[in-house]
Amino acid sequence: MRTELKPTRLDRVFSRLDREPERPAHIDVPVMTRHRVVLFSSTLAFYVAIVWAVIITSWLVRLDWQIMFFRPYQQWPEIHAFLDYYVVLGQRGPTAVMVAAWLGWRSWRQHTLRPLLALGVSLLLLNITVGAAKLGMGRLGPHYATEIGSNEMWLGGDIFPSGHTANAVVTWGILAYLASTPRARRWLSALSAVTSLGVGLTTVYLGTHWLSDVLLGWAAGLLILLALPWFEPLISRAEAWIFSLRDTWRDRRTTVPAPAPTPAPVGTSTLRTPGEEAASVRDTGIAARTAHAPIMPLHLPSTPHSARSERAPITPLGHRRPPHADRMTRGTSTARPVAGG
């Protein structure tokens, strides 16, 4: 038995989503092509080269120290206030909220959870890979350096690679990855590259990261974006599971169990036709009204009705009244004298 319940706010949201197509036909899911595999391999080689150059204290480490001694924040102090705000574009919390709001609107319009799920997978990969590298190499930042010219590795730091730079690459690059058209993908790729480049150089200007930290952060973020097509089957299965769970929950809310039938008396059959059900109800009402009425015979003889004065009580021995000589039996006729005139 199904009943109509008053729709809640969540029901109105689902009904609004149901008006949109399941997924626009012109949006293609990226796949791991040969070109993407080549880019992933090249970026991975660049990542390993940066790490090796820092470990052996190569020319890259000497460049890090030269930039630190140059102190860009003292050379151009007039842009310091602006860059303090600009670097927020690389912080994980504010950027994740902004991008999630945009992708949530797209999910609403396209009736698909893929944009939000892709963002969640990319941020999860970012936290795992970049966090493990930071804790594993333990490099100290410029403000906490202990020995001039050293690589400051395995000293308990957490700045290698740059988290701001990697987060900027992933958070803004996911917009280009999920773009609907090739033209939008090109423009968003260029915009995310410029934004992440500016965030990385801003950290170097403020003195919070070495230049090698920023280079490794760019490579780490790009590796995550290039590896996302490998996770597309997992995203599709997660989306299908969430929608099936939603449909099951909606069915449970709108389904009301039917009332249990009244048990029939012992010895009677429970299968009745509609006519028998109506007759049973009518007989029950009549029995209730005549419960205190005197019992009358079911079949009465078809005799004419007599007046009350002519009735006589009947006893097993006969009539109570004695017979009268002048009373004649009913139904007999006598000759009456004819009056003369």
C-alpha positions as CSV (number, residue, x, y, z in Angstrom):
1,M,0.0,0.0,0.0
2,R,1.5,3.3,-1.1
3,T,0.6,6.7,0.3
4,E,1.5,10.2,-0.7
5,L,3.7,11.9,1.9
6,K,4.3,15.6,2.2
7,P,7.5,16.3,0.2
8,T,10.5,17.5,2.2
9,R,13.3,19.8,1.1
10,L,15.5,16.8,0.1
11,D,12.6,15.4,-2.0
12,R,12.3,18.7,-3.9
13,V,16.1,18.7,-4.5
14,F,15.8,15.2,-6.0
15,S,12.8,16.1,-8.1
16,R,14.7,19.1,-9.5
17,L,17.6,16.8,-10.4
18,D,15.3,14.4,-12.1
19,R,14.3,17.0,-14.6
20,E,17.8,17.2,-16.0
21,P,19.4,14.6,-18.3
22,E,21.4,11.8,-16.6
23,R,24.6,13.1,-18.3
24,P,25.1,15.5,-21.2
25,A,26.0,13.5,-24.3
26,H,28.8,15.9,-25.3
27,I,30.9,15.4,-22.2
28,D,33.5,12.7,-22.6
29,V,35.2,11.0,-19.8
30,P,39.1,11.2,-20.2
31,V,40.9,7.9,-20.7
32,M,44.5,7.1,-20.3
33,T,45.8,7.6,-23.8
34,R,49.3,7.0,-25.0
35,H,50.0,10.8,-25.0
36,R,48.9,11.0,-21.4
37,V,51.0,8.1,-20.4
38,V,54.1,9.8,-22.0
39,L,53.3,13.0,-20.1
40,F,52.9,11.0,-16.8
41,S,56.2,9.2,-17.3
42,S,58.0,12.5,-18.2
43,T,56.6,14.2,-15.1
44,L,57.5,11.3,-12.9
45,A,61.1,11.4,-14.2
46,F,61.2,15.2,-13.5
47,Y,59.9,14.5,-10.0
48,V,62.6,11.9,-9.3
49,A,65.3,14.2,-10.8
50,I,64.4,17.1,-8.4
51,V,64.5,14.9,-5.4
52,W,67.8,13.4,-6.4
53,A,69.3,16.9,-7.1
54,V,68.3,18.0,-3.6
55,I,69.6,14.9,-1.9
56,I,73.1,15.2,-3.5
57,T,73.2,19.0,-2.7
58,S,73.6,19.9,-6.3
59,W,73.5,23.3,-8.0
60,L,69.7,23.4,-7.3
61,V,70.4,23.6,-3.6
62,R,73.0,26.4,-4.1
63,L,70.3,28.3,-6.1
64,D,67.9,27.9,-3.2
65,W,70.3,29.5,-0.9
66,Q,71.1,32.4,-3.3
67,I,67.4,33.3,-3.5
68,M,67.0,33.0,0.2
69,F,69.9,35.5,0.8
70,F,68.4,37.8,-1.9
71,R,65.2,38.1,0.3
72,P,62.7,39.1,-2.4
73,Y,60.2,40.3,0.2
74,Q,62.7,43.0,1.1
75,Q,63.5,43.9,-2.5
76,W,59.9,44.6,-3.4
77,P,58.0,45.4,-0.2
78,E,55.2,47.3,-2.0
79,I,53.6,44.0,-3.3
80,H,53.9,42.2,0.0
81,A,50.3,43.0,1.1
82,F,48.8,41.8,-2.2
83,L,50.8,38.6,-2.2
84,D,49.7,37.8,1.3
85,Y,46.2,37.5,0.0
86,Y,47.1,35.9,-3.3
87,V,48.8,33.0,-1.6
88,V,45.4,32.0,-0.2
89,L,44.6,30.6,-3.7
90,G,47.0,27.7,-2.8
91,Q,45.5,27.0,0.7
92,R,43.6,23.8,0.7
93,G,40.6,24.8,2.8
94,P,39.4,28.0,1.0
95,T,40.2,26.7,-2.5
96,A,38.4,23.4,-1.9
97,V,35.3,25.2,-0.7
98,M,35.2,27.5,-3.8
99,V,35.8,24.7,-6.3
100,A,33.4,22.3,-4.6
101,A,30.7,25.0,-4.8
102,W,31.2,25.3,-8.5
103,L,31.3,21.6,-9.1
104,G,28.3,21.1,-6.9
105,W,26.3,23.4,-9.1
106,R,27.5,21.5,-12.2
107,S,26.4,18.2,-10.5
108,W,23.0,19.8,-9.9
109,R,22.6,20.8,-13.5
110,Q,23.9,17.7,-15.1
111,H,22.5,15.2,-12.6
112,T,25.8,13.4,-12.1
113,L,28.1,13.1,-9.1
114,R,31.2,12.7,-11.2
115,P,32.6,16.3,-10.7
116,L,32.4,16.1,-7.0
117,L,33.7,12.6,-6.9
118,A,36.6,13.5,-9.1
119,L,37.5,16.4,-6.8
120,G,37.3,14.1,-3.8
121,V,39.6,11.5,-5.4
122,S,42.1,14.1,-6.5
123,L,42.3,15.7,-3.0
124,L,42.6,12.3,-1.4
125,L,45.5,11.4,-3.7
126,L,47.0,14.9,-3.0
127,N,46.9,14.4,0.8
128,I,48.4,10.9,0.6
129,T,51.2,11.5,-1.9
130,V,52.3,14.9,-0.9
131,G,51.8,14.3,2.9
132,A,53.9,11.1,2.7
133,A,56.7,12.9,0.8
134,K,56.8,15.8,3.3
135,L,57.0,13.5,6.3
136,G,59.4,11.1,4.6
137,M,62.0,13.7,3.5
138,G,61.6,16.0,6.5
139,R,63.2,19.1,4.9
140,L,63.4,22.4,6.8
141,G,62.3,25.7,5.3
142,P,64.4,28.8,4.7
143,H,63.4,30.4,8.0
144,Y,64.5,27.4,10.0
145,A,67.7,26.5,8.1
146,T,70.5,25.3,10.4
147,E,73.6,25.2,8.1
148,I,74.4,27.4,5.1
149,G,74.6,25.4,1.9
150,S,73.1,22.2,3.3
151,N,70.0,20.6,1.8
152,E,68.3,20.5,5.2
153,M,66.9,17.1,4.6
154,W,65.6,14.6,7.3
155,L,65.6,17.2,10.0
156,G,61.9,17.0,10.9
157,G,60.5,19.6,8.5
158,D,57.5,19.4,6.3
159,I,58.0,21.7,3.3
160,F,59.3,19.5,0.6
161,P,57.4,19.4,-1.8
162,S,55.4,22.7,-1.5
163,G,51.8,21.9,-0.4
164,H,50.5,25.3,-1.6
165,T,51.9,24.8,-5.1
166,A,50.6,21.2,-5.4
167,N,47.2,22.1,-4.1
168,A,46.9,25.0,-6.5
169,V,47.8,22.7,-9.4
170,V,45.2,20.1,-8.4
171,T,42.4,22.3,-7.2
172,W,42.3,24.7,-10.2
173,G,43.5,22.0,-12.7
174,I,40.5,19.8,-11.9
175,L,38.3,22.5,-13.5
176,A,40.2,22.0,-16.8
177,Y,40.1,18.2,-16.4
178,L,36.3,18.3,-16.1
179,A,35.7,20.9,-18.8
180,S,32.8,20.2,-21.2
181,T,34.5,21.3,-24.4
182,P,38.1,21.2,-25.8
183,R,38.2,25.0,-26.0
184,A,37.1,25.4,-22.4
185,R,39.7,22.8,-21.4
186,R,42.5,24.7,-23.1
187,W,41.6,28.0,-21.5
188,L,41.1,26.5,-18.1
189,S,44.4,24.7,-18.4
190,A,46.3,27.9,-19.1
191,L,44.5,29.7,-16.3
192,S,45.2,27.0,-13.7
193,A,48.9,26.9,-14.8
194,V,49.3,30.6,-14.4
195,T,47.5,30.5,-11.0
196,S,49.6,27.7,-9.6
197,L,52.8,29.3,-11.0
198,G,52.0,32.5,-9.2
199,V,51.2,30.7,-6.0
200,G,54.5,28.9,-6.1
201,L,56.6,32.0,-6.8
202,T,54.7,33.8,-4.0
203,T,55.8,31.3,-1.5
204,V,59.4,31.8,-2.6
205,Y,58.9,35.6,-2.4
206,L,57.6,35.3,1.2
207,G,60.5,33.1,2.2
208,T,58.4,30.1,3.3
209,H,59.7,27.7,0.6
210,W,62.8,27.0,-1.4
211,L,62.6,27.1,-5.1
212,S,63.2,23.4,-5.3
213,D,60.1,22.9,-3.1
214,V,58.0,24.7,-5.6
215,L,59.3,22.7,-8.6
216,L,58.6,19.5,-6.8
217,G,55.1,20.7,-5.9
218,W,54.3,21.5,-9.5
219,A,55.4,18.0,-10.5
220,A,53.4,16.4,-7.7
221,G,50.2,18.2,-8.6
222,L,50.6,17.4,-12.3
223,L,51.1,13.7,-11.6
224,I,47.8,13.5,-9.8
225,L,45.9,15.2,-12.6
226,L,47.5,12.9,-15.2
227,A,46.7,9.8,-13.2
228,L,43.0,10.6,-12.7
229,P,41.8,8.6,-15.8
230,W,42.9,5.5,-14.1
231,F,40.4,6.2,-11.3
232,E,37.4,6.9,-13.6
233,P,36.0,3.3,-13.4
234,L,36.1,3.6,-9.6
235,I,34.3,7.0,-9.8
236,S,31.6,5.5,-12.0
237,R,31.0,2.6,-9.7
238,A,30.8,4.9,-6.7
239,E,28.3,7.2,-8.5
240,A,26.1,4.3,-9.4
241,W,26.2,2.9,-5.8
242,I,25.2,6.3,-4.4
243,F,22.3,6.7,-6.7
244,S,21.0,3.2,-6.0
245,L,21.3,3.9,-2.3
246,R,19.3,7.1,-2.8
247,D,16.5,5.3,-4.7
248,T,16.3,2.6,-2.0
249,W,16.0,5.2,0.7
250,R,13.3,7.1,-1.2
251,D,11.3,3.9,-1.8
252,R,11.5,3.1,1.9
253,R,10.2,6.5,2.9
254,T,7.2,6.4,0.5
255,T,6.1,2.8,1.2
256,V,3.7,2.2,4.1
257,P,3.1,-1.4,5.2
258,A,-0.5,-2.6,4.8
259,P,-2.5,-3.2,8.1
260,A,-2.6,-6.8,9.2
261,P,-5.9,-8.6,8.4
262,T,-8.3,-9.4,11.3
263,P,-8.1,-13.1,12.2
264,A,-11.2,-15.1,11.3
265,P,-13.0,-17.2,13.9
266,V,-11.8,-20.7,14.4
267,G,-13.4,-23.2,12.0
268,T,-14.5,-20.7,9.4
269,S,-13.0,-20.0,6.0
270,T,-11.1,-16.7,5.5
271,L,-11.9,-16.6,1.7
272,R,-15.0,-14.5,1.2
273,T,-16.5,-12.8,-1.8
274,P,-17.5,-9.1,-1.5
275,G,-21.2,-10.1,-1.2
276,E,-20.4,-12.4,1.6
277,E,-18.4,-9.7,3.4
278,A,-21.4,-7.2,3.2
279,A,-23.8,-9.9,4.4
280,S,-21.6,-10.7,7.3
281,V,-21.4,-7.1,8.4
282,R,-25.2,-6.7,8.0
283,D,-25.9,-9.9,10.0
284,T,-23.6,-8.7,12.7
285,G,-25.5,-5.4,13.1
286,I,-28.9,-7.2,13.2
287,A,-27.7,-9.6,15.8
288,A,-26.5,-6.8,18.0
289,R,-29.8,-5.0,17.8
290,T,-31.9,-8.1,18.5
291,A,-29.7,-9.5,21.3
292,H,-32.4,-8.6,24.0
293,A,-35.5,-9.2,21.9
294,P,-37.9,-12.1,22.6
295,I,-37.5,-15.2,20.5
296,M,-40.2,-15.4,17.9
297,P,-41.1,-18.4,15.7
298,L,-39.5,-18.3,12.3
299,H,-42.6,-19.6,10.5
300,L,-46.1,-18.4,11.4
301,P,-49.3,-20.0,10.1
302,S,-51.1,-18.0,7.5
303,T,-54.3,-17.4,9.4
304,P,-56.5,-14.2,9.2
305,H,-55.8,-11.6,11.9
306,S,-58.6,-11.4,14.5
307,A,-59.6,-8.5,16.7
308,R,-58.2,-8.3,20.2
309,S,-61.6,-8.8,21.8
310,E,-62.2,-12.1,20.0
311,R,-58.9,-13.6,21.1
312,A,-59.0,-16.0,24.0
313,P,-56.0,-17.3,25.9
314,I,-55.2,-20.9,25.0
315,T,-54.1,-23.4,27.6
316,P,-52.9,-27.0,27.1
317,L,-56.4,-28.1,28.3
318,G,-58.4,-25.8,26.0
319,H,-60.1,-22.5,26.2
320,R,-60.4,-20.8,29.6
321,R,-63.8,-19.4,28.9
322,P,-66.7,-21.8,29.1
323,P,-68.7,-22.2,26.0
324,H,-71.9,-20.2,25.6
325,A,-75.0,-21.7,24.3
326,D,-76.0,-18.6,22.4
327,R,-72.6,-18.2,20.7
328,M,-72.3,-19.9,17.4
329,T,-69.3,-21.1,15.8
330,R,-67.6,-18.7,13.5
331,G,-68.2,-19.3,9.8
332,T,-71.8,-20.8,10.2
333,S,-74.9,-19.0,9.0
334,T,-78.5,-19.3,10.3
335,A,-81.8,-18.4,8.7
336,R,-83.0,-15.0,9.9
337,P,-86.7,-14.3,10.0
338,V,-87.9,-12.1,7.3
339,A,-89.5,-9.0,8.6
340,G,-92.9,-8.3,7.3
341,G,-93.9,-5.1,6.0
